[in-house]
């Protein structure tokens, strides 16, 4: 259900402003931890295990509902890495962070997903849309995403007749398949930046309320992505304002989970939206 501002502001208590805990009705925030040397934003590259663990701890301390640990960059044009190298990157990070809070593994490889869950991850963030049976077998939560190609090709965009309808149909089918496999906890993700140009991306974002009406919780990743740079002319290091600007429409549409680099700033934005317009659980 989309969140619509009421005709008159209702009074809200102090706790609605001060809290950073993921309460019922509040958009959840997933912090990004890239255990990689080549992710698209240098500020999110944690080349050592120690730095990646420290970044995840900071995200939890700031109030992240979960952290998403990835060992292979999914930026357009990134070089794939072997399963063994991906495992070397993510295994110790997941093992350490799983003692602190909820951990997701960002992978397209079933071998990595399996090891990650055994190390303590309880979510599989699947850019390939193929790991639903693995998630069901392991009893893990599942985020299934739409992507044109994985790995993502640089500057290669398909031509959609109707990008929203095609992406929504794919995600509806993916959700049905995952449910049939036995997945109990699931989100669908339209895959912003994964084979969509700026026009397609804007269309998908405008129609988020329709995606959120499919009956499956929606996850969204827009943090510092290239479409923000195309619209604003800003380099990736200067896209925080653009990233936060997208939180409001996502919140209003009913997006359940937003994946971000900047956890404290995103939580502040959500807290203000909740304080002014009221959390979904309060309406």
C-alpha positions as CSV (number, residue, x, y, z in Angstrom):
1,X,0.0,0.0,0.0
2,X,1.4,3.4,-0.9
3,X,1.9,6.0,1.7
4,X,0.0,9.2,0.9
5,X,0.4,12.5,2.9
6,X,-2.8,13.2,4.9
7,X,-4.9,16.3,4.3
8,X,-3.9,17.6,7.7
9,X,-0.8,16.8,9.7
10,X,-1.4,14.7,12.8
11,X,0.6,15.3,16.0
12,X,3.5,12.9,16.5
13,X,5.3,12.0,19.7
14,X,8.9,12.7,20.4
15,X,9.8,9.0,19.9
16,X,8.7,9.1,16.3
17,X,11.5,11.6,15.6
18,X,14.2,10.2,17.9
19,X,14.1,6.5,17.2
20,X,16.5,4.8,14.9
21,X,15.1,1.3,15.4
22,X,13.3,-0.4,12.4
23,X,9.8,-0.3,13.8
24,X,6.7,-1.7,12.2
25,X,5.6,0.4,9.3
26,X,9.0,2.0,8.8
27,X,10.9,1.7,5.6
28,X,13.9,-0.7,6.3
29,X,17.4,0.4,5.5
30,X,20.1,-2.1,4.2
31,X,23.6,-0.8,4.4
32,X,26.0,-1.7,1.5
33,X,29.3,-3.3,2.4
34,X,31.4,-4.0,-0.7
35,X,34.3,-6.3,0.1
36,X,35.8,-5.4,-3.3
37,X,38.5,-3.1,-4.8
38,X,36.4,-2.0,-7.8
39,X,32.9,-1.0,-6.9
40,X,31.6,2.0,-8.8
41,X,32.0,4.4,-5.9
42,X,35.5,4.5,-4.4
43,X,34.0,5.5,-1.0
44,X,32.3,2.1,-0.8
45,X,35.4,0.0,-1.6
46,X,36.7,-1.9,1.4
47,X,39.7,-3.8,0.1
48,X,40.6,-5.5,3.4
49,X,38.5,-7.7,5.6
50,X,39.1,-5.4,8.6
51,X,37.8,-2.3,6.7
52,X,34.7,-4.2,5.4
53,X,33.8,-5.4,8.9
54,X,34.3,-1.9,10.4
55,X,32.0,-0.5,7.7
56,X,29.3,-3.1,8.5
57,X,29.6,-2.4,12.2
58,X,29.2,1.4,11.5
59,X,26.0,0.6,9.5
60,X,24.5,-1.4,12.3
61,X,25.5,1.3,14.9
62,X,23.8,3.9,12.7
63,X,20.5,1.8,12.7
64,X,20.6,-0.3,9.6
65,X,18.1,-3.2,9.6
66,X,20.6,-5.3,7.8
67,X,23.9,-5.1,5.9
68,X,24.5,-6.5,2.4
69,X,27.9,-8.0,1.8
70,X,29.2,-8.4,-1.7
71,X,32.4,-9.8,-3.0
72,X,32.0,-9.2,-6.8
73,X,31.3,-5.7,-8.2
74,X,28.1,-5.5,-10.3
75,X,28.9,-2.1,-11.8
76,X,28.6,-2.0,-15.6
77,X,31.7,-3.4,-17.2
78,X,33.1,-4.9,-14.0
79,X,35.4,-7.9,-14.4
80,X,33.8,-11.1,-13.0
81,X,35.8,-12.8,-10.2
82,X,36.1,-16.5,-9.5
83,X,33.8,-18.2,-6.9
84,X,36.9,-18.9,-4.8
85,X,38.0,-15.3,-4.8
86,X,34.4,-14.1,-4.0
87,X,34.3,-16.5,-1.1
88,X,37.6,-15.3,0.2
89,X,36.3,-11.8,0.3
90,X,32.9,-12.3,1.9
91,X,33.3,-15.3,4.2
92,X,35.2,-13.6,7.1
93,X,33.1,-10.4,6.8
94,X,29.8,-12.3,7.0
95,X,31.0,-14.4,9.8
96,X,32.0,-11.4,11.9
97,X,29.0,-9.2,11.1
98,X,26.5,-12.0,11.7
99,X,27.3,-11.8,15.4
100,X,26.2,-8.1,15.3
101,X,23.0,-8.1,13.2
102,X,21.2,-9.4,10.2
103,X,23.4,-10.0,7.1
104,X,22.6,-10.4,3.5
105,X,25.0,-11.8,0.8
106,X,25.0,-10.0,-2.6
107,X,25.8,-12.8,-5.0
108,X,24.8,-14.5,-8.2
109,X,26.6,-17.8,-7.4
110,X,24.8,-20.6,-5.6
111,X,28.1,-21.8,-4.1
112,X,28.7,-18.4,-2.5
113,X,25.1,-18.2,-1.3
114,X,25.4,-21.6,0.4
115,X,28.6,-20.8,2.2
116,X,27.4,-17.3,3.2
117,X,24.3,-18.8,4.9
118,X,26.4,-21.3,6.7
119,X,28.5,-18.4,8.0
120,X,25.5,-16.6,9.3
121,X,23.8,-14.7,6.5
122,X,20.1,-15.0,6.5
123,X,19.3,-13.2,3.3
124,X,20.3,-13.8,-0.3
125,X,20.4,-10.7,-2.5
126,X,20.3,-12.2,-6.0
127,X,21.0,-9.9,-9.0
128,X,20.6,-12.9,-11.3
129,X,17.1,-13.9,-10.3
130,X,18.2,-17.6,-10.3
131,X,18.8,-18.4,-6.6
132,X,15.3,-18.8,-5.3
133,X,15.5,-22.6,-5.0
134,X,18.8,-22.2,-3.1
135,X,17.2,-19.7,-0.7
136,X,14.3,-22.0,-0.1
137,X,16.5,-25.0,0.6
138,X,18.6,-23.0,3.0
139,X,15.6,-21.3,4.7
140,X,17.0,-17.8,3.8
141,X,15.2,-14.7,2.9
142,X,15.3,-13.9,-0.8
143,X,15.6,-10.6,-2.8
144,X,15.0,-11.3,-6.5
145,X,16.0,-8.6,-9.0
146,X,15.4,-7.8,-12.7
147,X,18.5,-7.4,-14.8
148,X,19.0,-7.4,-18.6
149,X,22.4,-9.1,-18.3
150,X,24.5,-10.3,-15.4
151,X,27.3,-9.2,-15.4
152,X,26.0,-5.9,-16.5
153,X,27.4,-4.7,-19.9
154,X,28.7,-1.1,-20.1
155,X,26.4,1.2,-22.1
156,X,24.3,-1.6,-23.5
157,X,20.6,-1.0,-23.0
158,X,17.7,-3.1,-24.4
159,X,14.7,-1.4,-26.0
160,X,11.6,-2.0,-24.0
161,X,8.1,-1.5,-25.5
162,X,6.9,-0.7,-21.9
163,X,9.7,-1.0,-19.4
164,X,7.4,-1.0,-16.3
165,X,5.1,-3.7,-17.7
166,X,8.0,-5.9,-18.8
167,X,9.9,-5.6,-15.5
168,X,6.7,-6.0,-13.4
169,X,5.7,-9.2,-15.4
170,X,9.2,-10.6,-14.9
171,X,9.1,-9.9,-11.1
172,X,5.6,-11.2,-10.7
173,X,6.7,-14.5,-12.4
174,X,9.9,-14.6,-10.3
175,X,7.9,-14.2,-7.1
176,X,5.5,-16.9,-8.0
177,X,8.3,-19.3,-8.8
178,X,10.1,-18.5,-5.6
179,X,6.9,-19.1,-3.6
180,X,6.4,-22.4,-5.4
181,X,9.9,-23.4,-4.4
182,X,9.2,-22.7,-0.8
183,X,10.7,-19.2,-0.2
184,X,8.8,-17.6,2.7
185,X,10.5,-14.2,3.1
186,X,10.9,-12.4,-0.2
187,X,11.4,-9.0,-1.9
188,X,11.3,-8.0,-5.5
189,X,13.7,-5.4,-6.9
190,X,13.3,-3.6,-10.3
191,X,17.1,-3.5,-10.8
192,X,17.8,0.2,-11.2
193,X,21.0,0.5,-13.2
194,X,20.9,-3.1,-14.5
195,X,20.2,-2.7,-18.2
196,X,18.0,0.5,-18.0
197,X,18.9,3.8,-19.4
198,X,18.0,7.1,-17.7
199,X,14.6,7.4,-19.3
200,X,13.7,3.8,-18.4
201,X,14.9,4.3,-14.9
202,X,12.7,7.4,-14.4
203,X,9.7,5.6,-15.8
204,X,10.3,2.7,-13.3
205,X,10.6,5.1,-10.4
206,X,7.5,7.1,-11.4
207,X,5.5,3.8,-11.4
208,X,6.8,2.4,-8.1
209,X,3.3,2.5,-6.6
210,X,2.2,0.0,-9.2
211,X,5.1,-2.3,-8.4
212,X,4.4,-2.0,-4.7
213,X,0.8,-3.1,-5.3
214,X,1.8,-6.5,-6.6
215,X,1.5,-8.1,-3.2
216,X,5.2,-8.7,-2.7
217,X,7.5,-6.4,-0.6
218,X,9.7,-4.2,-2.9
219,X,13.4,-3.6,-2.4
220,X,15.1,-0.7,-4.1
221,X,18.7,0.3,-4.8
222,X,19.2,3.8,-6.2
223,X,22.1,5.0,-4.0
224,X,24.6,7.2,-5.9
225,X,23.7,5.4,-9.2
226,X,24.5,6.8,-12.7
227,X,21.0,8.1,-13.4
228,X,21.5,10.5,-10.6
229,X,24.6,11.8,-12.3
230,X,22.9,12.0,-15.6
231,X,20.1,14.1,-14.1
232,X,22.2,16.3,-11.9
233,X,25.6,16.4,-13.6
234,X,27.2,15.2,-10.3
235,X,30.1,12.8,-10.0
236,X,29.5,9.7,-7.9
237,X,31.1,11.3,-4.8
238,X,28.7,14.2,-4.9
239,X,25.4,12.2,-5.3
240,X,24.3,12.0,-1.7
241,X,21.7,14.7,-2.1
242,X,20.3,13.0,-5.2
243,X,20.2,9.7,-3.4
244,X,18.3,11.2,-0.5
245,X,15.9,12.9,-2.9
246,X,14.8,9.5,-4.1
247,X,13.9,8.2,-0.6
248,X,10.8,10.3,-0.4
249,X,9.1,8.9,-3.6
250,X,10.2,5.4,-2.6
251,X,8.7,5.9,0.9
252,X,5.5,7.3,-0.5
253,X,5.1,4.4,-3.0
254,X,5.4,1.8,-0.2
255,X,8.9,0.5,-0.8
256,X,9.7,-1.8,2.1
257,X,13.5,-2.0,1.9
258,X,16.0,0.5,0.5
259,X,19.7,-0.4,-0.1
260,X,22.1,2.5,0.5
261,X,25.7,3.5,1.0
262,X,24.8,6.4,3.4
263,X,22.9,4.8,6.3
264,X,22.7,7.6,8.8
265,X,21.6,10.2,6.3
266,X,19.0,7.9,4.9
267,X,17.6,7.1,8.3
268,X,17.4,10.8,9.1
269,X,15.4,11.3,5.9
270,X,13.0,8.4,6.8
271,X,12.6,9.7,10.3
272,X,11.5,13.1,9.1
273,X,9.0,11.6,6.6
274,X,7.6,9.4,9.4
275,X,7.4,12.3,11.8
276,X,5.6,14.7,9.4
277,X,3.3,12.3,7.6
278,X,3.0,9.3,10.0
279,X,4.4,5.8,9.7
280,X,2.3,3.3,7.8
281,X,1.6,1.4,11.0
282,X,0.0,4.5,12.5
283,X,-2.5,5.0,9.8
